[in-house]
């Protein structure tokens, strides 16, 4: 479970959507997620659930604050491990993986992890954030028509985003880092009590994550993104 958590290949026949541009697909996605004005009000995000890994359910909490920090906490048989990224540093404490203490992330890991600090979504005002988006075409994914976008983030990370053509929800993301790729599937989209829309189920290489509670715009303690060990 090394960084980056949120931080993901698929080959198929491509059919270019003649009437669509990258911005049209992005704009429909933003509207489906609640609209730009709504998303801009999102400042903090806390997702609580379980990671099912090889039949074992591990409690997990993901806490994010816009442009300030990201923290992943996992509870393995009562032992708490975490990863933290801020604009200036990153730390890993995973004692159940054989670590003897707090580890510092490399400069490259911190750089790549900056995208996790964007709780409003990388596609929102992507150009102003320094990202580049290209529409690669339209194809079938599990029998469903999807648009495939290529997002090159300001950190240099490349992501292929698969967006359902009917709902405009992101259903798959494939991240390429150097010569490695990893995939995340998104499903079970629901609104939070505050009216924000999120996927409550993620399928990752580590296993399936099911969120039971997602809280938005809650005040976080000042110590949230400070290493404890």
C-alpha positions as CSV (number, residue, x, y, z in Angstrom):
1,X,0.0,0.0,0.0
2,X,2.8,2.4,-0.8
3,X,2.0,5.8,-2.1
4,X,0.2,6.9,-4.0
5,X,-3.1,5.6,-2.9
6,X,-5.1,7.9,-4.8
7,X,-3.2,7.8,-6.9
8,X,-3.6,3.8,-12.0
9,X,-4.0,-0.7,-19.8
10,X,-6.7,-1.1,-21.7
11,X,-6.7,-1.8,-25.5
12,X,-9.7,-1.7,-27.7
13,X,-11.0,-0.3,-31.0
14,X,-11.4,3.4,-30.9
15,X,-14.2,5.3,-32.5
16,X,-13.7,9.1,-32.6
17,X,-16.7,11.1,-31.5
18,X,-17.1,13.6,-34.3
19,X,-19.5,15.8,-32.4
20,X,-17.5,15.9,-29.2
21,X,-14.5,17.7,-28.0
22,X,-12.5,17.2,-24.8
23,X,-14.0,20.3,-23.2
24,X,-17.5,19.1,-24.0
25,X,-16.9,15.8,-22.3
26,X,-15.3,17.5,-19.4
27,X,-18.1,20.0,-19.0
28,X,-20.7,17.3,-19.0
29,X,-18.8,15.5,-16.4
30,X,-18.6,18.6,-14.2
31,X,-22.3,19.2,-14.5
32,X,-23.0,15.5,-13.6
33,X,-21.0,15.9,-10.5
34,X,-23.1,18.9,-9.4
35,X,-21.7,21.8,-11.4
36,X,-18.7,24.1,-11.1
37,X,-20.2,26.4,-8.5
38,X,-21.1,23.4,-6.2
39,X,-17.7,21.8,-6.6
40,X,-15.9,25.0,-5.8
41,X,-17.5,25.0,-2.4
42,X,-15.9,21.6,-1.5
43,X,-12.9,22.2,0.8
44,X,-12.6,19.0,2.9
45,X,-13.4,15.4,2.3
46,X,-13.4,12.4,4.7
47,X,-14.1,9.0,3.4
48,X,-14.5,6.1,5.8
49,X,-14.8,2.4,4.8
50,X,-13.1,-0.9,4.4
51,X,-10.5,-2.3,2.1
52,X,-11.3,-6.0,1.2
53,X,-7.8,-7.5,0.5
54,X,-7.7,-11.2,-0.1
55,X,-10.8,-11.8,2.0
56,X,-9.6,-9.6,4.9
57,X,-11.5,-6.4,5.7
58,X,-9.2,-3.5,6.7
59,X,-10.8,-0.3,8.0
60,X,-9.5,2.7,6.0
61,X,-10.0,6.4,6.2
62,X,-9.0,8.9,3.5
63,X,-8.9,12.6,4.6
64,X,-8.2,15.5,2.2
65,X,-8.3,19.2,2.4
66,X,-8.1,21.3,-0.8
67,X,-4.5,22.3,-1.5
68,X,-3.4,21.5,2.0
69,X,-3.1,17.8,2.6
70,X,-4.0,14.2,2.1
71,X,-4.0,11.4,4.7
72,X,-4.7,7.7,4.4
73,X,-5.1,5.7,7.6
74,X,-5.4,2.0,7.7
75,X,-6.1,-0.2,10.8
76,X,-4.6,-3.7,10.6
77,X,-5.5,-5.7,13.6
78,X,-5.5,-2.7,15.9
79,X,-2.3,-1.2,14.5
80,X,-2.7,2.1,12.8
81,X,-0.6,3.0,9.8
82,X,-0.8,6.1,7.6
83,X,0.5,8.1,4.6
84,X,0.5,11.9,4.6
85,X,1.2,14.3,1.8
86,X,1.3,18.1,2.0
87,X,2.5,20.7,-0.5
88,X,6.0,20.5,1.0
89,X,6.5,17.0,2.3
90,X,5.3,13.4,2.7
91,X,5.5,10.7,5.3
92,X,4.8,6.9,5.5
93,X,4.3,5.0,8.7
94,X,3.3,1.4,8.1
95,X,4.6,-0.7,11.0
96,X,2.7,-3.9,9.9
97,X,4.8,-3.8,6.6
98,X,8.0,-4.2,8.6
99,X,8.8,-0.5,8.9
100,X,10.7,0.4,12.1
101,X,9.6,4.0,12.1
102,X,8.5,7.0,10.2
103,X,9.7,7.1,6.6
104,X,10.1,10.3,4.5
105,X,8.7,10.3,1.0
106,X,11.1,11.1,-1.8
107,X,10.9,14.5,-3.6
108,X,9.5,12.6,-6.6
109,X,6.8,10.9,-4.5
110,X,5.7,14.2,-3.0
111,X,5.6,15.8,-6.4
112,X,3.4,13.0,-7.8
113,X,1.2,13.1,-4.8
114,X,0.2,16.8,-5.2
115,X,-2.7,15.8,-7.4
116,X,-4.3,14.1,-4.4
117,X,-4.7,17.5,-2.7
118,X,-7.3,18.5,-5.2
119,X,-10.6,17.4,-3.6
120,X,-12.6,19.3,-6.2
121,X,-11.3,17.1,-9.1
122,X,-8.5,17.5,-11.6
123,X,-10.9,18.1,-14.4
124,X,-12.4,21.2,-12.8
125,X,-10.6,24.2,-14.3
126,X,-7.9,21.8,-15.5
127,X,-6.1,24.2,-17.7
128,X,-5.8,26.8,-15.0
129,X,-4.3,24.1,-12.7
130,X,-1.6,23.4,-15.3
131,X,-3.1,20.1,-16.6
132,X,-3.6,19.0,-20.2
133,X,-6.6,17.0,-21.4
134,X,-7.1,15.3,-24.8
135,X,-10.0,13.3,-26.1
136,X,-8.7,10.0,-27.5
137,X,-12.1,8.7,-28.7
138,X,-15.1,6.6,-27.8
139,X,-15.1,2.9,-27.1
140,X,-16.9,0.1,-25.3
141,X,-16.1,-0.8,-21.7
142,X,-18.0,-3.8,-20.3
143,X,-20.6,-3.2,-22.9
144,X,-21.0,0.5,-22.1
145,X,-20.0,3.4,-24.3
146,X,-17.3,5.5,-22.7
147,X,-15.2,8.5,-23.7
148,X,-11.5,8.1,-23.1
149,X,-9.7,11.2,-22.0
150,X,-5.9,11.5,-21.5
151,X,-5.0,13.8,-18.7
152,X,-1.4,14.9,-18.3
153,X,-1.1,16.5,-14.9
154,X,1.2,19.4,-14.0
155,X,3.3,16.9,-12.1
156,X,3.8,14.9,-15.3
157,X,1.6,11.9,-14.3
158,X,-0.5,10.5,-17.2
159,X,-4.0,9.2,-16.6
160,X,-6.5,7.7,-18.9
161,X,-10.0,8.6,-17.7
162,X,-12.9,6.5,-18.9
163,X,-16.2,8.5,-18.7
164,X,-19.6,6.8,-19.1
165,X,-21.2,8.5,-22.2
166,X,-24.7,8.3,-20.7
167,X,-24.0,9.4,-17.1
168,X,-20.8,11.3,-17.5
169,X,-19.4,9.6,-14.4
170,X,-15.8,8.5,-14.3
171,X,-15.9,4.6,-14.3
172,X,-12.2,3.8,-14.7
173,X,-8.8,5.5,-14.4
174,X,-5.5,4.0,-15.6
175,X,-2.4,5.7,-14.3
176,X,0.9,5.3,-16.0
177,X,4.0,6.0,-13.9
178,X,7.2,5.4,-15.8
179,X,6.9,1.8,-17.1
180,X,4.1,0.8,-14.7
181,X,0.3,1.1,-14.9
182,X,-2.4,0.6,-12.3
183,X,-6.1,0.7,-12.6
184,X,-9.0,1.8,-10.5
185,X,-12.7,1.2,-11.2
186,X,-15.4,3.5,-9.8
187,X,-19.0,2.6,-9.2
188,X,-22.0,2.9,-6.8
189,X,-22.2,6.7,-7.2
190,X,-24.4,8.3,-4.5
191,X,-24.9,11.8,-3.1
192,X,-23.7,12.7,0.3
193,X,-26.1,14.4,2.8
194,X,-24.5,17.7,1.7
195,X,-25.4,17.0,-2.0
196,X,-22.0,16.1,-3.4
197,X,-21.7,13.1,-5.7
198,X,-19.1,10.4,-5.1
199,X,-18.3,6.8,-6.0
200,X,-18.8,4.7,-2.9
201,X,-17.0,1.6,-4.4
202,X,-13.5,1.5,-5.8
203,X,-11.8,-1.6,-7.1
204,X,-8.0,-1.2,-6.9
205,X,-5.0,-3.5,-7.3
206,X,-4.9,-3.9,-3.5
207,X,-8.6,-4.9,-3.4
208,X,-12.1,-3.5,-3.3
209,X,-12.7,-0.3,-1.2
210,X,-16.3,0.2,0.0
211,X,-17.0,3.5,1.7
212,X,-19.8,3.5,4.3
213,X,-19.6,7.2,5.1
214,X,-18.4,10.3,3.2
215,X,-18.3,13.6,4.9
216,X,-17.7,17.0,3.3
217,X,-16.7,20.4,4.5
218,X,-16.1,19.3,8.1
219,X,-13.5,21.2,10.1
220,X,-10.3,19.2,10.5
221,X,-8.0,19.3,13.4
222,X,-4.8,21.3,12.8
223,X,-2.8,18.1,13.5
224,X,-4.5,16.1,10.7
225,X,-1.6,16.3,8.2
226,X,1.3,16.2,10.7
227,X,3.2,13.0,11.2
228,X,2.8,11.5,14.7
229,X,5.8,9.2,14.9
